[in-house]
Amino acid sequence: MRRISTGLAALLVGLASLLSAPTAGAAEAADVVADAADAERHRSGLYVPDANPAAYRQASELAWAGQLRDAAGILTMAHTPQAVWYGDQTPPQVERQIREVARDADRHNALPVFALYNVPGRDCSNYSGGGASNTAEYKAWIDAVARGIGSRDALVVLEPDSLALVPADCGQDDAQGTLTAARYTEVNYAVDKLEPLRGARVYLDTGHPGWHTVNSIVPRLLKGGIARATGFYTNTSNYQTDDANSWYGKLISSCLAYVDRGGDAANCPNQSWPRADAQAWLEENVRVPPSRMKHFVTDSSRNGRGPWTPPPGKYTDPQDWCNPPDRGLGARPTLRTGDPLHDARLWIKIPGESDGLCLRGTEGPEDPERGMVDPNAGDWFPEQALELVRLANPPILGGG
């Protein structure tokens, strides 16, 4: 009989106690894992925000059904450090909310991760569409974010998809590229407003290594103000492996250093090169110490099983990024990656929350891979949450 970890045992004992309390609910479930959340903060140095209330409801339902290990897994997932997202609040609201979280993180001696998601035309106005109405409105919103952070420490994931998916990519721009030019103005403004804050570190968007080549994303980073930011991030809300992400990050950082010394990004090795060839090129052309290069962070929230490979020829638009089946949680967040360029492995996407309505080129309304209608983007997805817990790699619960 395998032994279970002390932390898991405590979670299971607490969950078992819920079964004997007819009025037990979300508040009691929250109390059960409070100590575990504190332990996770101390272990990683990263902030654990309030969890989606739906995670507590699901854990309570699983506990009542006798599925204690699954319930403990959901709670552990919900109380792992992850980003706090902002994007639909007014300036006064976002200033107040960020200030509250920053203060709470400071009290816990933990580093908060803020994912800012309010750029005009975000997500090409698709599943996660919305954002500010125009550049002036966006600047006012960023000003409020800056006031909320103040002098406290914060890691800022600036506008997912803002550079990997500019308006020109969506077919939504005019012949003059007006909206794309505005996008770069907006991202640059945010960098210049947030990076100078005493404790803030700002990272810019690169999509993921299965999307843009190094040669195509580096010019966008340069236009977006990477020279004045701490660095960049990759794999937000996607499923690329840790190995692919760290290699992509190294290639991008090296290419930026090469361009900074007068090189052309078109000459840089990209992720499709044989690694031995790319490494030889880097050794010959990039002789800059890591301390003088741009750093990066990665998202490991749902990449434990790597990307999903759709059945060949089954779908006209497989949407491999959209609630793919049979994925698992990835490695736990940490500020200790062992790589001088890799500042942190984070859970940027909130695991358990849906990517949106995935039709995969069919008329729907059901997701043909799941046989059900997926929840709207950002809503809790119990079936996917349970998959992520059960298929986590490494396991979310110690002791197997």
Helices and strands as residue ranges (DSSP letters): H 6-19, H 26-44, H 53-64, H 68-78, E 84-86, H 91-107, E 113-116, G 122-125, H 135-149, E 154-158, G 167-170, H 178-194, E 200-205, H 214-223, G 226-228, E 231-234, H 242-260, G 265-267, H 275-285, G 290-292, E 295-299, E 342-346, H 382-390
